[in-house]
Amino acid sequence: MMDFLGKRHPTQSGSEPVLSADKPARRLIDGPAGGLLRVLTGSLVLALAACSSAFKEDPHSQASLDKLYSEAKDDLANGGFDRAIKGLEKVEGRAAGTVLAQQAQLDIAWAYYKSGERAQSISALDRFIKLNPSSPAMDYALYMKGIVNFNEDMGLFGRLASQDVAERDQQASRDALLAFRQLVEQFPESKYAEDAVIRIDFITNTLAAYEVHVARYYFNRGAYVAAANRAQSAVKEFETAPAAEEALSIMVRSYEQLGLPKLRDDAERVLRKSFPQSQYLAGNERVGKKAWWKFW
């Protein structure tokens, strides 16, 4: 994983005491005074050495933080996510209020994501967004939040290739859509914006197909009012999505079953105008037709 902020934090650190003198010290006469001076000098040297040693071991020093962060990144790269998270949490605490702390927060979210802990990853990203509203990495945080939710919804994609992705709960997709839209609206020049737009289109089509799936379920069970309402909702919210064609068809058939010719004719008129070549106009269901989201 790359460092998204690209710079180290300005951790404050002192400097080791340095002894200096404008003139060389006078040679003292031999005797008790000279012995006492040598004892005092030796004690001073030991004291300074102890202070220097204590400074080098300061866990808040730049060197200590760099070492701790480097070790955490190595753990992250090697798949040691639990150790990486613990190390990164220490870095965040010791470097609070700095750019390095922000980087650690993002790395923690990434570690949770890679270890399969979606909820913790989202929580870490939400915390970052709340604590760092002006961060230069805000666009990345929003993008990553969208990716985590997007991949959660697509996680079963390979195992459920025969199942339409629209037939599963779409809450993760809606959360991803919100994050990607916020990214595109607030950071249109971001390097992540182009990919976010592509994902927005895909998620929009998925959500529309889900609404139509539910409407179809109601229609097949004779719940025509519910079917018409759900299909109408899909058309209003996702009018440009491919699934809007079938949604209009469900509306036409539902109103027919309910004995509402005016509403039926209105829906059919919109269907003819929007999809003049629609197979649904000829009464042909798209049984066996490849779903829009399948690319193979």
C-alpha positions as CSV (number, residue, x, y, z in Angstrom):
1,M,0.0,0.0,0.0
2,M,1.3,3.4,-0.9
3,D,1.7,6.4,1.5
4,F,-1.1,8.7,0.4
5,L,0.0,11.8,2.2
6,G,3.6,11.6,1.1
7,K,5.4,13.4,3.8
8,R,6.5,12.9,7.4
9,H,5.0,14.7,10.4
10,P,6.8,17.6,12.1
11,T,7.4,15.8,15.4
12,Q,9.1,18.1,17.9
13,S,12.4,16.8,19.2
14,G,15.1,18.4,21.2
15,S,18.8,18.3,20.6
16,E,21.5,16.7,22.7
17,P,23.3,19.1,25.0
18,V,26.6,20.3,23.6
19,L,29.4,21.5,25.8
20,S,31.5,24.3,24.5
21,A,33.7,27.1,25.8
22,D,35.2,30.2,24.4
23,K,38.6,29.5,26.0
24,P,40.4,26.4,27.1
25,A,40.1,25.6,30.8
26,R,43.0,26.6,33.1
27,R,45.2,23.9,34.5
28,L,44.5,23.7,38.2
29,I,47.2,23.1,40.7
30,D,47.7,19.6,42.1
31,G,46.2,18.9,45.5
32,P,42.9,18.3,47.2
33,A,41.2,20.9,45.0
34,G,42.4,19.1,41.9
35,G,41.1,15.8,43.1
36,L,37.7,17.3,43.9
37,L,37.6,18.8,40.4
38,R,38.3,15.4,38.8
39,V,35.5,13.8,40.9
40,L,33.0,16.5,39.9
41,T,34.1,16.3,36.3
42,G,33.6,12.6,36.2
43,S,30.2,12.8,37.8
44,L,29.2,15.5,35.3
45,V,30.2,13.2,32.4
46,L,28.2,10.3,33.7
47,A,25.2,12.5,34.2
48,L,25.4,13.9,30.6
49,A,25.8,10.3,29.3
50,A,22.7,9.2,31.2
51,C,20.7,12.2,29.8
52,S,21.9,11.4,26.3
53,S,20.9,7.7,26.6
54,A,17.5,8.7,27.9
55,F,16.9,11.1,25.0
56,K,17.7,8.3,22.5
57,E,15.1,6.0,24.0
58,D,12.4,8.7,23.9
59,P,9.4,6.9,22.3
60,H,8.2,10.3,21.0
61,S,11.3,11.1,19.1
62,Q,11.3,11.2,15.3
63,A,13.6,8.2,15.1
64,S,11.5,6.1,17.4
65,L,8.3,7.0,15.5
66,D,9.9,6.3,12.1
67,K,11.1,2.9,13.3
68,L,7.7,2.0,14.8
69,Y,5.9,3.1,11.6
70,S,8.3,1.2,9.4
71,E,7.8,-2.0,11.4
72,A,4.0,-1.6,11.2
73,K,4.2,-1.1,7.4
74,D,6.4,-4.2,7.1
75,D,3.8,-6.2,9.0
76,L,1.1,-4.8,6.8
77,A,3.0,-5.7,3.6
78,N,3.6,-9.2,4.9
79,G,0.0,-9.9,5.9
80,G,0.5,-9.4,9.7
81,F,-2.6,-7.3,9.9
82,D,-3.2,-7.6,13.7
83,R,0.3,-6.6,14.5
84,A,0.2,-3.8,11.9
85,I,-2.9,-2.4,13.4
86,K,-1.5,-2.4,16.9
87,G,1.7,-0.7,15.8
88,L,-0.2,1.9,13.7
89,E,-2.5,2.7,16.7
90,K,0.7,3.5,18.7
91,V,2.0,5.7,15.9
92,E,-1.3,7.6,15.7
93,G,-1.3,8.2,19.5
94,R,2.3,9.3,19.7
95,A,2.1,11.5,16.6
96,A,-1.4,13.0,17.4
97,G,-2.2,16.1,15.4
98,T,0.4,15.4,12.7
99,V,0.4,14.3,9.1
100,L,1.9,11.0,10.2
101,A,-1.1,10.4,12.5
102,Q,-3.4,10.9,9.5
103,Q,-1.4,8.4,7.5
104,A,-1.6,5.9,10.3
105,Q,-5.3,6.3,10.4
106,L,-5.6,5.5,6.7
107,D,-3.3,2.6,7.1
108,I,-5.4,1.2,9.9
109,A,-8.5,1.3,7.7
110,W,-6.6,-0.4,4.9
111,A,-5.4,-3.1,7.3
112,Y,-8.9,-3.8,8.5
113,Y,-10.1,-4.0,4.9
114,K,-7.4,-6.4,3.8
115,S,-8.1,-8.6,6.8
116,G,-11.8,-8.8,5.9
117,E,-13.1,-6.6,8.7
118,R,-15.3,-4.3,6.6
119,A,-17.2,-2.8,9.5
120,Q,-14.0,-1.8,11.3
121,S,-12.5,-0.4,8.1
122,I,-15.6,1.8,7.5
123,S,-15.5,2.9,11.1
124,A,-11.8,3.9,10.8
125,L,-12.6,5.8,7.6
126,D,-15.6,7.6,9.1
127,R,-13.4,8.6,12.1
128,F,-10.7,9.9,9.7
129,I,-13.3,11.9,7.8
130,K,-14.7,13.4,10.9
131,L,-11.3,14.3,12.5
132,N,-9.6,15.6,9.4
133,P,-12.1,17.5,7.3
134,S,-9.3,19.5,5.6
135,S,-6.9,16.7,5.1
136,P,-5.2,16.5,1.7
137,A,-6.1,12.8,1.7
138,M,-9.8,13.4,2.1
139,D,-10.5,12.4,-1.5
140,Y,-8.6,9.1,-1.0
141,A,-10.6,8.4,2.2
142,L,-13.9,8.9,0.4
143,Y,-12.7,6.7,-2.5
144,M,-11.5,4.0,-0.1
145,K,-14.9,4.1,1.7
146,G,-16.6,3.6,-1.6
147,I,-14.3,0.7,-2.5
148,V,-14.8,-1.1,0.8
149,N,-18.6,-1.0,0.4
150,F,-18.5,-1.7,-3.3
151,N,-16.3,-4.8,-2.8
152,E,-18.4,-6.0,0.1
153,D,-21.4,-6.0,-2.2
154,M,-19.4,-7.7,-4.9
155,G,-17.6,-10.1,-2.6
156,L,-19.9,-13.0,-3.6
157,F,-19.8,-12.2,-7.2
158,G,-17.5,-15.0,-8.2
159,R,-19.2,-17.6,-6.1
160,L,-22.7,-16.5,-7.2
161,A,-22.1,-15.9,-10.9
162,S,-25.4,-17.6,-11.7
163,Q,-27.2,-15.2,-9.4
164,D,-28.0,-11.7,-10.5
165,V,-26.2,-9.2,-8.3
166,A,-29.4,-7.2,-8.2
167,E,-31.0,-10.1,-6.2
168,R,-29.0,-9.4,-3.1
169,D,-29.4,-6.7,-0.4
170,Q,-28.1,-3.5,-1.8
171,Q,-27.3,-1.4,1.3
172,A,-23.6,-1.7,0.8
173,S,-24.1,-0.5,-2.8
174,R,-26.0,2.5,-1.6
175,D,-23.3,3.4,0.9
176,A,-20.7,3.1,-1.8
177,L,-22.7,5.2,-4.2
178,L,-22.9,8.0,-1.6
179,A,-19.2,7.9,-1.0
180,F,-18.3,8.0,-4.7
181,R,-20.8,10.8,-5.4
182,Q,-19.4,12.9,-2.5
183,L,-15.9,12.3,-3.9
184,V,-16.9,13.4,-7.4
185,E,-18.8,16.5,-6.2
186,Q,-16.2,17.7,-3.7
187,F,-13.0,16.7,-5.6
188,P,-13.8,16.7,-9.3
189,E,-10.1,17.0,-10.1
190,S,-9.0,14.1,-7.9
191,K,-7.1,11.3,-9.6
192,Y,-9.8,9.0,-8.1
193,A,-12.7,10.8,-9.7
194,E,-12.7,9.1,-13.1
195,D,-12.9,5.7,-11.6
196,A,-15.5,6.8,-9.1
197,V,-17.7,8.0,-12.0
198,I,-17.5,4.5,-13.7
199,R,-18.4,2.8,-10.4
200,I,-21.3,5.3,-9.9
201,D,-22.8,4.2,-13.2
202,F,-22.4,0.5,-12.4
203,I,-23.9,0.9,-8.9
204,T,-26.8,2.9,-10.3
205,N,-27.7,0.2,-12.7
206,T,-27.4,-2.4,-10.0
207,L,-29.7,-0.6,-7.7
208,A,-32.2,-0.1,-10.5
209,A,-32.1,-3.8,-11.3
210,Y,-32.7,-4.6,-7.7
211,E,-35.8,-2.5,-7.5
212,V,-37.1,-4.2,-10.7
213,H,-36.3,-7.6,-9.2
214,V,-38.5,-6.8,-6.2
215,A,-41.2,-5.4,-8.4
216,R,-41.1,-8.6,-10.5
217,Y,-41.3,-10.7,-7.3
218,Y,-44.5,-8.9,-6.3
219,F,-46.1,-9.2,-9.7
220,N,-45.4,-12.9,-10.0
221,R,-47.2,-13.4,-6.6
222,G,-50.2,-11.3,-7.6
223,A,-49.3,-8.3,-5.5
224,Y,-50.0,-5.9,-8.3
225,V,-50.3,-2.7,-6.3
226,A,-46.9,-3.4,-4.7
227,A,-45.4,-4.3,-8.0
228,A,-46.6,-1.1,-9.7
229,N,-45.4,1.1,-6.9
230,R,-41.9,-0.6,-6.8
231,A,-41.5,-0.4,-10.5
232,Q,-42.6,3.3,-10.5
233,S,-40.0,4.0,-7.8
234,A,-37.3,2.5,-10.0
235,V,-38.3,4.6,-13.0
236,K,-38.3,7.8,-11.0
237,E,-35.0,7.2,-9.3
238,F,-33.1,5.5,-12.1
239,E,-34.8,6.7,-15.3
240,T,-31.6,6.3,-17.4
241,A,-30.8,2.8,-16.2
242,P,-31.3,-0.2,-18.5
243,A,-33.7,-1.7,-15.9
244,A,-36.1,1.2,-16.4
245,E,-37.4,-0.6,-19.5
246,E,-38.6,-3.6,-17.6
247,A,-39.9,-1.4,-14.8
248,L,-42.2,0.3,-17.2
249,S,-43.4,-3.0,-18.6
250,I,-44.2,-4.2,-15.1
251,M,-46.2,-1.0,-14.5
252,V,-48.2,-1.6,-17.7
253,R,-49.0,-5.2,-16.8
254,S,-49.8,-4.4,-13.1
255,Y,-52.2,-1.6,-14.1
256,E,-53.8,-4.0,-16.6
257,Q,-54.4,-6.5,-13.8
258,L,-55.8,-3.8,-11.5
259,G,-58.2,-2.6,-14.1
260,L,-56.7,0.8,-14.4
261,P,-56.6,1.5,-18.2
262,K,-55.6,5.2,-17.9
263,L,-52.5,4.4,-15.8
264,R,-51.8,1.4,-18.1
265,D,-51.9,3.5,-21.2
266,D,-49.8,6.3,-19.7
267,A,-47.1,3.8,-18.7
268,E,-47.2,2.1,-22.1
269,R,-46.9,5.5,-23.8
270,V,-43.7,6.3,-21.8
271,L,-42.4,2.8,-22.6
272,R,-42.9,3.3,-26.4
273,K,-41.3,6.7,-26.3
274,S,-38.3,5.8,-24.2
275,F,-37.7,2.3,-25.6
276,P,-39.4,2.1,-29.1
277,Q,-37.7,-1.3,-29.9
278,S,-38.5,-2.8,-26.6
279,Q,-39.4,-6.5,-26.7
280,Y,-41.8,-5.9,-23.8
281,L,-44.1,-4.0,-26.2
282,A,-44.6,-7.2,-28.1
283,G,-45.2,-9.2,-24.9
284,N,-41.9,-11.0,-25.1
285,E,-40.2,-11.6,-21.7
286,R,-36.5,-11.5,-21.7
287,V,-36.2,-15.1,-20.4
288,G,-32.6,-16.4,-20.8
289,K,-31.3,-13.0,-21.9
290,K,-27.8,-12.3,-20.5
291,A,-28.0,-9.8,-17.6
292,W,-26.7,-6.3,-18.2
293,W,-24.0,-6.7,-15.5
294,K,-22.4,-9.9,-17.0
295,F,-19.4,-9.4,-19.2
296,W,-18.7,-13.0,-20.1
